[in-house]
Amino acid sequence: MKKQSSLRLGVLTALFAAMIFVVTAYILHIPTPTGGYVHLGDAFVYLAASVLPMSYAVAAAGIGEVLSDLLTGGAAFALPTLLIKSLMAMCFASTGEKIITKRNSVASGLAGLICIGGYYLTEVFLSHSFSAPLIEIPANAIQAAASAVIYLLAGRALDRIKLKSSVLAFVKS
């Protein structure tokens, strides 16, 4: 029974990682003037973190987002992305029957701040300048806000159809 539950969680983790990768790398992948890009993949990181146990959510976020960096020309960002997206996923709680809770609503804002701050510090390290990376902050803020809105809307819709209860039943059966 436990092996089957672990296998099912592994499959769900792989599905979330694939969704995160595809949305980050290819769907509404908007380049910024400095070589980065804005995407909505973080909304799927938040959904994964609200549904999966933390270690599985961190794996899905890390795998999906790092693959996106590696396959879209951002290999220099792969290691920082792994750290940043893992921290973002850790903000959420997957307990309970609902995706959208007060905690997870607040977590979407905190995760956005981690994204903005994390990539600012990454750019500071890569460019050896505290001022040059300031130009990326508005794009990262737009990405964070849009991802939070998509997460909240999708999470509410998924809560209406009791998706999380179905996922929990699937994993336990």
Summary of the structure (lengths in Angstrom):
residues: 173
radius of gyration: 16.0
end to end distance: 8.1
largest distance: 54.7
contacts: 580
relative contact order: 0.15
helix: 77%
strand: 2%
